[in-house]
């Protein structure tokens, strides 16, 4: 059971049966399916779809392709999705999917056959008003287009609302590409306002320079934050002059051209650990989970950790950070911009109405600002950390929706 869930349950005086319901997923689909490889050989792949709770609406959550994907990881992520959807008050429950595969070892044609086979294997448990998948690690608009097409063939009609994160041409939403980063920036701005940090330009270190991390860097630089260090999967760099920071526009072009941040001018290469311990006001983990260890937590110089990645703190790290007065803005709030705009996409598909990018961003800002304010107020009222406050908000909403007959 999640420790923040237990803490939230105590604060809410949650009924025992509600806690029991939230502690386990409602359904676990484990599938094995054949895929014909380019060589003509047939391989069997394993996949999952975990549906945590649908008291507030259809299950919602990404599908990841990763060789280390397992049932425990997917179940944890499905639980977090329930919390994430509830904390920003969108009418979804949590779900998550995954296939055990190294997608880098497959051709585009093999990936398409794998995606379609996985879709057929889980078709009975997904649907626009049942369970709505989305992109996650090593999946994107292309894979969502394949799922949409395959599912539509199975049910005999075009069903764009079965997935979100689709290409724009087939029902995707404007603004989805930067939604996770922009949602995180809106939350960060709201928290800074509450903290009354107005004394100087704030410095930021970002671990992870994929979609979420690079867009966060760009959006924050445009708002006057100083990005002093970034890391991608190959390397980490820090600005020679931390007061000036990195030229993010130039860095984005450099990364696009070279495929890495390594050897960007006016920087020195550092280790991932040195990035985590960089002398920045704000540390943003924006890659895979489990990045920050308890040992790191003892030395982190940042005053705030904004979790743009899912589960970036290893067990025991947060307690140390809280004791050291480092504010942790949890993933279920900080990175909920992605699922929020996924909801907007689903809504556009269901109502057959297209939103402008401006409307998407305005609605996203409203949603994230409101959630951040509510969580902050709960944390002050109950004198608790931000993660526990976010769980109190989420669990309270889900418990109200649960009906026990």
N, C-alpha and C positions, 0 to 999 in steps of 0.2 A: 504493500500500500504506500502511496505517495505521502511523504511527511507533511508537505503543505496541505494536502487533503485532510489529514488528521487534525492539523492545527485549525484549518477553516471549520471543520466539523465541530470542534470544541467551542469556537467563538460563536458559531451559529446555533449551538445546542441542537445539532442535526439528529433527526431520528435514526436509530440504529439501522432500520431497514433501508433508509435512503443511503447511508454510508455503505452498506453491503452492496447495494445495486451499483453505486458508482465505483466500487473497488474492482469490478470485473467487467469485461466486455459482454455485450448481449449476444454477439455471434462472432465465431471465428471460422472463416472459410479457408481451408488449406487445399491447394490444388496442384496436381501434377499434369503436365500437358506436353504433347510431342511437337517438335518443331523440325522441319526439314532444313538442313543446312545447305549452303551453296554446293558443297561436295556431293550432295545426294544422301548423305548420312542423316539419320533421324536421331535427335537427342531429346531426352526428357528433361524438362525444366520444372522447378518447384516455385510456387508463388503463394501469396496470402492476400486476404482482404479481411481486416478486423474492423468490426462495427461496434463501437463502444457504447453509445447511448443515443437514442433518437426521440427522447421525450420532448425536445424543443423543435424538431424538424428532421428532414432527411440527414443521413450520415454524410459527412463531407471530409475529404482529405486526399492528400496526394498519393501517387504511385511512384515508388523509387525502384531503380534498377541498380543493384549493387551486389557484389560477390559475398559481402559479409551480412547481407540482409537476413534476419531471422525473426521468428515469431515473437520473441520477447521485445525486440526493438520496435516492430510494427505495432504491437499491443500498447507499448508505452506512448508511441506517437499518436495512436488513435485516442487514447485517454487525453493527451495534451490538446488534441483538436477539439474535443468536447469542451474543455476549459476555455480554449481560445475563442471559439464561436460564442460561448456564453458571456465571456468578459467584454466583448464588443457588441453584445446583444443582437447578433444576427440569428435568424431562425433555422439553425442547423444543429445537428449533433456531430459527434466526432467519428471519423473513420480513417483508415490508412491502408495502403496496399503496398506490396513489394514483390519483386521477382529476384530470385537468387541467380545473378548473372553479372559478368563483367562486360558491360556494353561495348567497351573499347575493343574487345576481341571479336565482335560481330560486325558483319557488313551491314549497310543500310537495308538491303533486302532481307537479311536474316532478322534484323531488329523489327522490321515490319511484320514478318511472319510470326515472330515471337509475340509482339504486341497484340496482333489479331487473335492468336491462339489463347493468350491470357484473357482477352476480352470474352472469348467464347466460354472459357472455363468459369468466369465469374458473372456471366450475363444474367443469371437468375437472381443474383443478389444486388445488382446495381440498377439504376433507373432515375429519371429526373425528379421523382418524388419519393425515392427510396434511398439511394446512395449515389452521390455525385463526385466521381474522382477528379483529380487535377494533377498538374505536373509536380514533381519533387526531384530528388537527386537523380541526375542523368536521364531525366525525361523532360519533355518540353512541348511546345505547340504541335510539332510534327507527330509525336506519339498520341497526343490528344485527338488529332485529326483522324488517325487510324482507328482509335477506339470509337469515336463518333460514327465513322463510316461502318465499322464492323457491327456495332450495336444496332445501327439503323437497319442494316441488312437482316439481322436476326429478328427484329420486331416488325419489319415490313414497312417502316415509314421513317422519314428524316426526323431525327431526335437530337437537335443540337444541345439541349439542356442536360443531356446525360453526362457531359463533362464540361469543365471550365478550363481556361488557359489555352483555348483553341486559337488558331490563326484568325486574324481579323476578317478575312474573306469568307469564313464559314461560321461567323457568329461570335468570334472573340470580342473582348471589350478593349476599347481605347484605354490607355493608362495601366494595363495589367503588367507590362514589362517592368515598370518602376514601383509598383504598388507596395511591395514588402519594404523597400527602402524608404519610400515617401511616408508610409504609415509610421515607420520607426522614427523618422525625423519629426513628424507631428507630435508623437508621444514625447520625444526628447525635449522639444521646445516647450511643451506644456509642463513637464517636470522641472525644467530650468526656471520657468516662470514661478512655480511654487516654491522653489529653493531660493529664489531672488538672487541668482548668480548673475550680477550685472557689472562686476568689477573690471573684467577684461575680456579680450577675445579668448575663447576657450579652445584648447588644443585637443586633438583626437588621434588615436591610433586604431587602425582597422585591420583585424585579422581575417583574411578572406577577401579576394578581389574578383569574385565572380559577379553574377547579376546583382545580388543584394549589396555586397560590399562596395563594388565600383560605383553603383548608383548612389549609395549613401555618401560616398566620398564626394561625388560631383554635387549632390544637393546641399551637403553641408558646406562645401567650399563656396558655393554660390551665396550662402547665407552668412559668410564671414568667419566660419570656423577655420582653424588652422590645422590641416591634416599633416602631422609630423612623421607618421610611419604607416606603411601598409605591408601586407603579406599576401602572396598567392600560394598556390600549391608547390611552386618551385623555389621560392625565395622570399625573404623579408628585407625591406630597406627602410632606412631612416634618413631624414633630410640632414644635410651637412649643417644647415642653419635652421634649427628647430623653431626659432622665432618667426622666420619667414614661411617655413613649412614647404610642402611639395606643391609644384604646379600641377594641379590635378588634370586640367585640360590636356596639357602636354603628356602627362603620364598615361592617360587613357588612350591617346593616339599611339604612344610608344608601345603599350601593351598589345594593342590591336595589331601593330606592325610586327613585333618580335615574339609575341606569345607569352611574354613574362615581364615582370617588373625589374628583373635583374639588369644591372648596368645602366639604370636610368641616371642621367647626369645629375651632379650635385647631391649624390646620396652615397651612403655606405651600406654594404650588405651586413645584415645582422641575423641572428638565429630567430626561430619562431618564439622561443622563450624570452629572448631579449625584447621582442616586439611586445609581448604580453606585459613585460615589466618596464616598457618605455615611459618616459616622464611626461605623460599626457594627462589632461584633466579627465578625459573620457576614453574608455577602452570599449571598442565595439567588436565582439567576436561575431563573424558573419560567415563562418564556414561550417564544417561538420561539428557534431557534439563532442563533449569530453575533452575540450581543449585546456581548460584551466584547472590545475591540480591544487590541492590544499597547500603544497609548498609554494606554488606561485602566489596563492592568495595572501600568504604572509608577507610577500615582498611587493605586491602590486602598488604602483604609485598613483594610479588613477583614483579620482574621487567618486567616479561612477562607472559601472559596467552596464552597457545597454546590450541585451541579448538579442541580436538580430538572427543568430543561429538558434536551432532547437537544442536545448540541453547542453550548453557549452561548459557548464561548471561540473566538475567531477564531485562525487559525494564528499561532503565535509568542507568544500571550498567556500560555500556561501556563509556558513556559520562564522568562519574566520573573517571574511570580508565585513560582515555585519558588526562583529566585535571591533573591527578597525574603522568603523564609521564610513565604509565604502558603500554607496547606495547601489543596489542591484535592481535594474529594471528588467523584469522577467520576460522570457520569450513569449509566454501566452498573451502578453500585452504588446511588447515591443515589436514582434514580427507578425501581428495579426492583420496588417494592411493587405497582405496577399490574399488571405481568405475573405476579407471584406470586399475586395474588388472582384473576387471570384463570385461572391454572392450577387454583386451588381451585374456581372455577366449573365449569371443564371436568370436573374430577374428580367434582363433585356430579352433573353431567349424565350422565356415563358410568356412575356407580355407582347413579344414581337415589336418592341420599340428600341431604337438605338439611341444611346446617350452620347453627348459630346464629351470630349476629354475634360473640358472645364467642369461639367456637371459631375463626372466621376471623381475628380480631385476635390471638388467642394463637398460632396457627400462623404468622401473618405476623411477629409479633415474634420467634418462635424462628428463623424462616428468615433474617430481616434481621440479627438479632444475630449469628448464626453466620457469615454471609457477611462482615459487617463485621469480626468478630474475626479470621477467616482472612486477610482482605486486609491487615489491620493487621500481623499476624504475618509475612506474606510481605514486606511493605514493610520491616519491621525486619530480618528475616533477610538480605535482599538489598540493604539500604541504598538503597532506591529510593523513588520517589514513589508515592502511593496509586493513581494511574491505572495505572501500569506493573504494580504489584502485583495490581490487579484483573484485568488482562489475563493475567498469569502464572497466576492461579487459573483463569480461564475457558479459556484456550488449552490448559492442561494437561489439563483435563477433556475438551475436545472431541478433542484429539489421541489420548487414550486410546480414545475411541469410534470413531475413524476406522478403517475396514478397507480396505486396498488389496489387490485380488486380482491 
